[in-house]
Amino acid sequence: MSESKSMANKKSSKPKAGDQIQVKEGIAMPEFPDLMIAGWTGIVLETQGRGATMKVILEWDDTTLNKMPDDYKAHCETQQMFHAMACLPIDTVDLANEESA
């Protein structure tokens, strides 16, 4: 009797559209290296690329938007960037562990 399902049911821990994520410790906003974003949370809108170059496009949640520095929001506005969204390398975020859905 062969039991060939040992690795067949591996769960993917990579974020996908609709997942809640949290930024890992020590991470800065790519376009603004002085802005540390560890702990910021949001919802994945989509993923792009594959492997080591995969990125998540996300929309920050209300908690993050409320704690976001005003000078960052103003800087985004002057650069014609939307502060409520970001594109981050997939290895800089984790799936958020929320038990209240």
C-alpha positions in Angstrom: 0.0 0.0 0.0 1.5 3.3 -1.1 0.8 6.5 0.8 1.8 9.1 -1.7 -0.1 12.0 -0.3 2.5 13.1 2.3 3.5 16.3 0.4 0.5 16.7 -1.8 -1.5 18.8 0.6 1.1 21.5 1.3 -0.5 24.8 2.2 0.7 27.9 0.4 1.7 30.7 2.7 2.0 33.2 -0.2 -0.6 36.0 0.0 -3.2 36.1 -2.7 -6.0 38.6 -3.7 -8.3 39.2 -0.8 -5.8 38.2 1.9 -5.1 40.4 4.9 -1.3 41.0 5.2 1.0 42.6 7.7 4.4 44.1 6.9 7.4 42.3 8.5 9.8 43.9 11.0 12.6 46.1 9.7 10.8 46.9 6.4 10.8 50.5 4.9 8.6 51.8 2.2 10.5 51.2 -1.1 10.1 54.7 -2.5 10.7 56.3 0.9 13.5 54.5 2.7 13.3 56.6 5.8 9.7 55.5 6.5 9.6 52.3 8.4 6.3 50.4 7.7 6.7 47.3 10.0 3.3 46.2 11.3 1.3 48.1 8.7 -1.7 46.1 7.5 -3.8 45.9 4.4 -5.6 43.8 1.8 -3.9 42.2 -1.2 -5.5 43.4 -4.4 -3.3 41.3 -6.7 0.1 39.7 -7.0 2.5 40.2 -9.9 5.5 38.2 -11.1 6.7 34.9 -9.8 9.4 33.4 -7.6 11.8 35.8 -5.9 10.5 38.8 -7.9 6.9 38.4 -7.0 5.2 41.5 -5.6 1.9 42.2 -3.9 -0.2 45.2 -4.7 -2.2 46.1 -1.7 -4.6 48.7 -0.2 -3.8 49.8 3.3 -6.6 49.3 5.8 -8.2 52.0 8.0 -5.9 51.2 11.0 -2.8 51.8 8.9 -4.3 54.9 7.1 -5.0 56.5 10.5 -1.5 56.0 11.8 0.2 57.0 8.5 2.3 60.2 8.9 0.8 63.3 7.3 4.2 64.2 5.8 4.2 60.9 3.9 0.7 61.5 2.6 1.7 65.0 1.5 4.9 63.7 -0.2 2.9 61.1 -2.1 0.5 63.8 -3.2 3.3 66.0 -4.6 4.7 62.9 -6.4 1.3 62.0 -7.8 1.3 58.7 -5.9 -1.7 57.2 -4.1 -0.8 56.9 -0.4 -3.5 54.4 0.3 -1.9 51.7 -1.9 1.5 50.1 -2.2 3.5 47.6 -4.2 5.8 45.5 -2.0 8.1 42.5 -2.6 6.2 39.4 -1.4 9.0 38.5 1.0 8.4 41.7 3.0 4.8 40.7 4.1 3.2 37.9 6.1 -0.4 36.7 6.1 -2.1 38.5 9.0 -3.4 36.1 11.8 -6.8 37.5 12.4 -9.4 35.4 14.1 -12.2 37.8 13.8 -13.4 37.7 10.2 
